[in-house]
Amino acid sequence: MGIVLKNILALLPDGDRDVIRETDIYIEGTRIASIGEKPEGFSEDKVIDGKDRFAIPGLVNCHTHSYMSFMRNVADDLSFMDWLFGSIDPIEQQMTDEDTYWGACLAIIEMMKSGTTCFNDMQMNIHQTTRAVKESGMRAVISRGLVGSGNDEAGQMRLKQAYEERDAAADCDRLTFMLGPHAPYTCDDGFMRIVSEEAKKNNMRIHVHLSESESEIEQIREKYHCTPIEMAEKNGLFDVPAVAAHCVQITEEDMDILKRRNVSVVTNPASNMKLGNGFAPVPAMLEKGINVCLGTDGAASNNSLNMFHELSLLTLVHKGVKRTPQCISAQEGLRIATINGAKALGLGEEIGSLEVGKKADIAILNLNTPSLTPRNNLIAGLCYSANGSEVETVIIDGKITMDNSFKKIYETVDALVATGAVGKYVAWTPAWNASWSAGHTVFTGCPTWDASHV
């Protein structure tokens, strides 16, 4: 199918910066065929009028848990370990495959409506998120969350599931896969070594949580006499390209490891703030040349999957912390939310920027909105005043997955509500699990957590 975005303002790469200019964008099949000149022999099946519209590369959400969308506003104002083990884990123990599918559907709706065209997901119930991705037209990178101790049977079962899910989705080129060792406090050193060897053997990337909270740092130092990042390196997780979520509580030496081993770091400002974990030292990481990208984390801790909200936080928070208004400019923020994320996922040659030959993953914003009026500096506007509601049309893999009629999305929402699943999780757990907290006011390690279900 040939699609033309006619006379549209577009965010285009120009060296290490982005520029805005009015142009025509020609899409043929799944890719951008031309920007500016009409390709010879091009057949126009659909023309989108670009008047008062702005085309940008689809945003790349580099760390989330889509199934958690049903846990939005369920466990709030809690410490990290009370939140995770006292409230979220009891819900996860009761989630069915169908719950996971509908949770992923809800997440995809929210992400797509706010301009995200690709997300990096860690989940537990295989085949459900991939099902939602296939049906929606979204692009995703999937990791089955891995928890294990040495060569234990449960860890091996989860690895087997990861391969089973990957192989079952071989027919969809919008889906790629990583191995997802959950975190140093749920994967011991022996299991990490097993996962790293599997990743090397199968040519797969790693997706892992690292150095998210002070509790994690304390536990790993006590058990292994090193930081979580040092532990991950010692056990081979960085022997393949790796995506490390959070990296909030890190040392100068940790950053040197991340740079030396070409690890991509996903900063999740809303989630890290909400759980009281602090701010990742993004400016220092960028100075060292670390590839930093952006993610929302799950709706259970954000509580949004809106990358425009995350982009705004990214480009504002560090200015205040460093007391430097030039810290993480709008230009830098947009690169972090697009091409940096694509590179982290191994998709830098395919998505993340509007260039000829790349996949046509495009979000089109309506400029006739209060938040983008007047149109003084639209690059700044994307970071400081846009909120995601401006997104009117989304194209993924050359197909229009959402337009201003929202018909398909509303049908999905109606079906989701009809399942009755949306509200049931609130009744499963109180805002925090007092019985758990009474016995675990200080987190002391994984043996207190029943991981048999994950």
JOLINNOR-V258157 format. One record per backbone hydrogen bond with DSSP energy under -0.5 kcal/mol. CO is the residue of the C=O (numbers start at 0). NH is the residue of the N-H. E is the energy in kcal/mol with one decimal. If there is no record, write none. Layout:
co:CO nh:NH e:E
co:CO nh:NH e:E
//
This chain:
co:0 nh:2 e:-0.6
co:0 nh:28 e:-1.2
co:1 nh:44 e:-2.0
co:1 nh:45 e:-1.9
co:2 nh:26 e:-3.2
co:3 nh:5 e:-0.8
co:3 nh:47 e:-3.5
co:4 nh:24 e:-2.0
co:5 nh:49 e:-2.6
co:7 nh:22 e:-2.4
co:8 nh:54 e:-3.3
co:9 nh:11 e:-0.8
co:9 nh:20 e:-1.7
co:11 nh:18 e:-3.1
co:13 nh:16 e:-1.3
co:16 nh:13 e:-3.5
co:18 nh:11 e:-3.2
co:20 nh:9 e:-2.0
co:22 nh:7 e:-2.8
co:23 nh:25 e:-0.5
co:23 nh:35 e:-3.0
co:24 nh:4 e:-2.7
co:24 nh:26 e:-0.5
co:25 nh:27 e:-0.5
co:25 nh:32 e:-2.6
co:25 nh:33 e:-1.5
co:26 nh:2 e:-2.4
co:27 nh:30 e:-1.7
co:29 nh:359 e:-2.8
co:30 nh:27 e:-2.3
co:30 nh:32 e:-0.7
co:31 nh:356 e:-2.9
co:33 nh:25 e:-3.0
co:34 nh:36 e:-0.7
co:38 nh:41 e:-1.9
co:41 nh:43 e:-0.5
co:42 nh:44 e:-0.9
co:45 nh:3 e:-2.4
co:46 nh:48 e:-0.6
co:47 nh:5 e:-2.5
co:49 nh:8 e:-0.5
co:49 nh:52 e:-2.0
co:51 nh:366 e:-2.8
co:51 nh:367 e:-0.5
co:52 nh:8 e:-1.5
co:53 nh:364 e:-3.0
co:54 nh:10 e:-2.5
co:55 nh:362 e:-2.6
co:58 nh:60 e:-0.6
co:58 nh:116 e:-2.2
co:58 nh:117 e:-1.2
co:59 nh:61 e:-1.0
co:60 nh:119 e:-2.7
co:62 nh:295 e:-0.5
co:62 nh:296 e:-3.1
co:63 nh:121 e:-1.9
co:64 nh:67 e:-1.8
co:65 nh:68 e:-1.8
co:66 nh:69 e:-0.9
co:67 nh:70 e:-2.2
co:68 nh:71 e:-1.1
co:70 nh:73 e:-1.6
co:70 nh:74 e:-0.6
co:78 nh:82 e:-2.9
co:79 nh:83 e:-2.8
co:80 nh:84 e:-2.4
co:80 nh:85 e:-0.7
co:81 nh:85 e:-1.1
co:81 nh:86 e:-0.6
co:82 nh:86 e:-0.9
co:82 nh:87 e:-2.5
co:83 nh:88 e:-2.6
co:86 nh:90 e:-0.9
co:87 nh:91 e:-2.4
co:88 nh:92 e:-2.0
co:90 nh:93 e:-1.5
co:90 nh:94 e:-0.6
co:91 nh:94 e:-0.9
co:95 nh:99 e:-2.2
co:96 nh:100 e:-2.3
co:97 nh:101 e:-2.3
co:98 nh:102 e:-2.6
co:99 nh:103 e:-2.4
co:100 nh:104 e:-2.2
co:101 nh:105 e:-2.5
co:102 nh:106 e:-2.2
co:103 nh:107 e:-2.7
co:104 nh:108 e:-2.3
co:105 nh:109 e:-2.2
co:106 nh:110 e:-2.7
co:107 nh:111 e:-3.0
co:108 nh:112 e:-2.5
co:109 nh:113 e:-0.9
co:110 nh:113 e:-0.6
co:110 nh:115 e:-2.7
co:111 nh:114 e:-1.9
co:114 nh:58 e:-2.6
co:116 nh:138 e:-1.1
co:117 nh:60 e:-2.5
co:118 nh:120 e:-0.6
co:118 nh:140 e:-2.5
co:119 nh:63 e:-1.8
co:120 nh:142 e:-2.3
co:122 nh:144 e:-3.2
co:123 nh:125 e:-0.9
co:124 nh:127 e:-1.1
co:124 nh:128 e:-0.6
co:126 nh:130 e:-0.9
co:127 nh:131 e:-2.0
co:128 nh:132 e:-2.5
co:129 nh:133 e:-2.6
co:130 nh:134 e:-2.1
co:131 nh:135 e:-1.9
co:132 nh:136 e:-1.8
co:132 nh:137 e:-0.6
co:138 nh:118 e:-1.4
co:139 nh:175 e:-1.7
co:140 nh:120 e:-3.2
co:141 nh:177 e:-2.3
co:142 nh:122 e:-2.4
co:142 nh:144 e:-0.7
co:143 nh:179 e:-0.8
co:145 nh:181 e:-2.8
co:147 nh:187 e:-1.7
co:148 nh:151 e:-1.1
co:151 nh:155 e:-2.0
co:152 nh:156 e:-2.1
co:153 nh:157 e:-1.9
co:154 nh:158 e:-2.0
co:155 nh:159 e:-2.3
co:156 nh:160 e:-2.0
co:157 nh:161 e:-2.1
co:158 nh:162 e:-1.9
co:159 nh:163 e:-2.3
co:160 nh:164 e:-2.7
co:161 nh:165 e:-2.0
co:162 nh:166 e:-2.7
co:163 nh:167 e:-2.0
co:164 nh:168 e:-1.0
co:165 nh:168 e:-0.7
co:166 nh:169 e:-1.3
co:168 nh:171 e:-2.1
co:170 nh:172 e:-0.6
co:171 nh:174 e:-1.4
co:173 nh:139 e:-2.4
co:175 nh:141 e:-2.6
co:176 nh:204 e:-0.5
co:177 nh:143 e:-0.5
co:178 nh:206 e:-2.4
co:179 nh:145 e:-3.2
co:181 nh:208 e:-2.2
co:182 nh:185 e:-1.6
co:182 nh:186 e:-1.4
co:185 nh:147 e:-1.3
co:187 nh:191 e:-2.4
co:188 nh:192 e:-2.0
co:189 nh:193 e:-1.7
co:190 nh:194 e:-2.6
co:191 nh:195 e:-2.6
co:192 nh:196 e:-2.1
co:193 nh:197 e:-2.2
co:194 nh:198 e:-2.6
co:195 nh:199 e:-2.1
co:196 nh:200 e:-2.5
co:197 nh:201 e:-2.1
co:198 nh:202 e:-0.5
co:198 nh:203 e:-2.4
co:199 nh:202 e:-0.8
co:204 nh:178 e:-2.9
co:205 nh:242 e:-3.0
co:207 nh:244 e:-2.9
co:208 nh:183 e:-0.5
co:209 nh:246 e:-2.5
co:210 nh:247 e:-1.8
co:210 nh:248 e:-2.1
co:212 nh:216 e:-1.7
co:213 nh:217 e:-2.6
co:214 nh:218 e:-2.3
co:215 nh:219 e:-2.5
co:216 nh:220 e:-2.4
co:217 nh:221 e:-2.2
co:218 nh:222 e:-2.3
co:219 nh:223 e:-3.3
co:219 nh:224 e:-0.6
co:219 nh:225 e:-0.6
co:220 nh:224 e:-1.5
co:226 nh:230 e:-2.6
co:227 nh:231 e:-2.5
co:228 nh:232 e:-2.1
co:229 nh:233 e:-2.6
co:230 nh:234 e:-1.6
co:231 nh:236 e:-2.1
co:232 nh:235 e:-1.7
co:235 nh:238 e:-1.8
co:236 nh:239 e:-0.5
co:240 nh:205 e:-2.0
co:241 nh:243 e:-0.5
co:241 nh:263 e:-2.6
co:242 nh:207 e:-2.3
co:242 nh:244 e:-0.6
co:243 nh:265 e:-2.5
co:244 nh:209 e:-2.3
co:244 nh:246 e:-1.2
co:247 nh:249 e:-1.3
co:250 nh:254 e:-2.1
co:251 nh:255 e:-1.9
co:252 nh:256 e:-2.0
co:253 nh:257 e:-2.5
co:254 nh:258 e:-2.4
co:255 nh:259 e:-2.7
co:256 nh:260 e:-2.7
co:257 nh:262 e:-2.4
co:258 nh:261 e:-1.3
co:263 nh:243 e:-3.1
co:264 nh:266 e:-0.6
co:264 nh:292 e:-3.1
co:265 nh:245 e:-2.8
co:266 nh:294 e:-2.1
co:267 nh:271 e:-2.5
co:268 nh:272 e:-2.2
co:269 nh:273 e:-2.7
co:270 nh:274 e:-2.1
co:271 nh:276 e:-2.5
co:271 nh:277 e:-1.0
co:272 nh:275 e:-1.5
co:274 nh:79 e:-0.5
co:279 nh:281 e:-2.7
co:280 nh:284 e:-2.1
co:281 nh:285 e:-2.8
co:282 nh:286 e:-2.1
co:283 nh:287 e:-1.4
co:284 nh:288 e:-0.5
co:284 nh:289 e:-2.4
co:285 nh:288 e:-1.2
co:289 nh:291 e:-1.0
co:290 nh:264 e:-2.2
co:292 nh:266 e:-2.6
co:293 nh:61 e:-2.8
co:297 nh:300 e:-1.6
co:297 nh:301 e:-0.8
co:298 nh:72 e:-0.5
co:304 nh:306 e:-0.8
co:305 nh:309 e:-1.6
co:306 nh:310 e:-2.7
co:307 nh:311 e:-2.1
co:308 nh:312 e:-2.2
co:309 nh:313 e:-2.7
co:310 nh:314 e:-2.0
co:311 nh:315 e:-1.0
co:312 nh:315 e:-0.8
co:312 nh:316 e:-3.0
co:313 nh:317 e:-0.7
co:315 nh:319 e:-1.6
co:316 nh:320 e:-2.6
co:317 nh:321 e:-2.5
co:318 nh:322 e:-0.9
co:318 nh:323 e:-1.4
co:323 nh:326 e:-1.9
co:328 nh:332 e:-2.8
co:329 nh:333 e:-2.4
co:330 nh:334 e:-1.7
co:331 nh:335 e:-2.3
co:332 nh:336 e:-1.9
co:333 nh:337 e:-0.7
co:334 nh:337 e:-0.8
co:334 nh:339 e:-2.8
co:335 nh:293 e:-0.9
co:336 nh:59 e:-2.6
co:337 nh:341 e:-2.2
co:338 nh:342 e:-2.5
co:339 nh:343 e:-2.1
co:340 nh:344 e:-1.6
co:341 nh:346 e:-3.1
co:341 nh:347 e:-0.6
co:342 nh:345 e:-1.6
co:346 nh:349 e:-1.9
co:346 nh:350 e:-2.6
co:349 nh:358 e:-2.6
co:352 nh:354 e:-1.1
co:354 nh:357 e:-1.9
co:357 nh:31 e:-2.7
co:358 nh:360 e:-1.8
co:359 nh:361 e:-0.6
co:359 nh:397 e:-2.0
co:360 nh:57 e:-2.1
co:361 nh:394 e:-3.1
co:362 nh:55 e:-2.7
co:362 nh:364 e:-0.5
co:363 nh:391 e:-3.1
co:363 nh:392 e:-1.7
co:364 nh:53 e:-2.0
co:364 nh:366 e:-0.6
co:366 nh:368 e:-1.9
co:368 nh:371 e:-1.1
co:369 nh:372 e:-1.3
co:373 nh:375 e:-1.4
co:376 nh:380 e:-2.3
co:377 nh:381 e:-1.9
co:378 nh:382 e:-0.9
co:379 nh:382 e:-0.6
co:379 nh:383 e:-3.1
co:380 nh:384 e:-1.7
co:380 nh:385 e:-2.9
co:387 nh:390 e:-1.4
co:389 nh:365 e:-2.9
co:392 nh:363 e:-3.1
co:393 nh:400 e:-2.1
co:393 nh:401 e:-1.6
co:394 nh:361 e:-2.6
co:395 nh:398 e:-1.7
co:398 nh:395 e:-2.6
co:398 nh:400 e:-0.9
co:401 nh:393 e:-3.0
co:402 nh:405 e:-1.6
co:405 nh:409 e:-2.7
co:406 nh:410 e:-2.1
co:407 nh:411 e:-1.9
co:408 nh:412 e:-2.4
co:409 nh:413 e:-2.5
co:410 nh:414 e:-2.1
co:411 nh:415 e:-2.5
co:412 nh:416 e:-2.7
co:413 nh:417 e:-2.0
co:414 nh:418 e:-0.9
co:415 nh:418 e:-0.9
co:415 nh:420 e:-0.6
co:416 nh:419 e:-1.4
co:420 nh:423 e:-0.6
co:420 nh:424 e:-0.6
co:422 nh:425 e:-0.7
co:422 nh:426 e:-0.6
co:423 nh:426 e:-0.6
co:423 nh:427 e:-0.5
co:424 nh:427 e:-1.0
co:424 nh:428 e:-0.9
co:431 nh:433 e:-1.1
co:432 nh:436 e:-2.3
co:433 nh:437 e:-2.3
co:434 nh:438 e:-0.8
co:435 nh:438 e:-0.8
co:435 nh:439 e:-0.9
co:436 nh:439 e:-0.7
co:444 nh:447 e:-1.3
co:445 nh:448 e:-3.0
co:448 nh:450 e:-1.1
co:450 nh:453 e:-1.2
//
